[in-house]
Amino acid sequence: MLLGLSWGEWASIATIIVFMTGVVSLFFKYIVFGPFQDDIKDLNRNFGMLNDNLREIRVSITELDKRVNEHDRRLDRHHERIKDLHYKMRGGSY
């Protein structure tokens, strides 16, 4: 006997507590957290798509940088040609 209850009564109380804990746990798992699991899966999928998009953007930026650098070189060459033509038109003096 403990606190006026027999060991069988304590075992019954413990069984009821364990059962109620299991029921509450299942309630939270399927009713409360179930919808969140679907939302988390959608969020993970969206993050995956976002990462793919960012990867594509990085590739595009790299390609654009190459094109800009090429255009910059071409512009420098044109500038030099214009200076040479200007020099020749003025008779060799700047």
C-alpha positions in Angstrom: 0.0 0.0 0.0 1.2 3.5 -0.9 -0.7 6.6 -0.1 -3.7 4.5 0.8 -3.8 2.7 -2.6 -2.9 -0.8 -3.4 -0.3 -1.8 -6.0 -3.1 -2.9 -8.3 -4.8 0.4 -8.1 -1.5 2.2 -8.8 -1.0 -0.1 -11.8 -4.5 0.8 -13.0 -3.8 4.5 -12.6 -0.5 4.2 -14.5 -2.2 2.3 -17.3 -4.9 5.0 -17.6 -2.3 7.7 -17.7 -0.2 5.9 -20.3 -3.4 5.3 -22.4 -4.5 8.9 -22.2 -1.0 10.1 -23.1 -1.1 7.8 -26.2 -4.5 9.2 -27.2 -3.4 12.8 -26.8 -0.2 12.0 -28.7 -2.1 10.5 -31.6 -4.5 13.5 -31.5 -1.6 15.9 -31.9 0.2 13.8 -34.5 -2.7 13.4 -36.9 -5.1 16.3 -36.2 -2.8 19.1 -35.1 0.5 18.4 -36.8 -0.8 16.5 -39.8 -1.7 19.6 -41.9 1.7 21.1 -41.0 3.5 18.1 -42.4 1.8 18.7 -45.8 2.7 22.4 -45.6 6.3 21.5 -44.7 6.5 19.2 -47.7 5.2 22.0 -50.0 7.7 24.4 -48.4 10.6 22.0 -49.1 9.4 21.5 -52.7 9.2 25.3 -53.1 12.7 25.7 -51.7 14.0 23.1 -54.1 12.4 25.0 -57.0 13.8 28.3 -55.7 17.3 26.8 -55.5 17.0 25.6 -59.1 15.9 29.0 -60.2 18.8 30.7 -58.4 21.2 28.2 -60.1 19.8 29.2 -63.5 20.0 32.9 -62.6 23.7 32.5 -61.6 24.4 30.8 -65.0 22.6 33.6 -66.8 24.5 36.2 -64.9 27.8 34.5 -65.8 26.8 34.4 -69.4 25.8 38.1 -69.3 29.1 39.0 -67.7 30.9 37.3 -70.6 28.8 39.2 -73.1 29.3 42.5 -71.4 33.1 42.0 -71.2 33.1 41.1 -75.0 31.1 44.3 -75.7 33.4 46.3 -73.6 36.4 45.1 -75.5 34.7 45.8 -78.8 33.7 49.3 -77.6 37.4 49.9 -76.7 38.5 48.8 -80.2 35.9 51.1 -81.8 37.0 54.0 -79.6 40.6 53.4 -80.7 39.6 53.3 -84.3 37.6 56.5 -84.0 40.6 58.2 -82.4 42.8 57.0 -85.2 40.4 58.3 -87.8 40.1 61.6 -86.0 43.9 61.8 -85.9 44.2 61.1 -89.6 41.5 63.6 -90.5 43.3 66.4 -88.6 46.5 65.6 -90.4 48.3 63.8 -87.7 47.8 66.2 -84.8 45.5 65.9 -81.8 
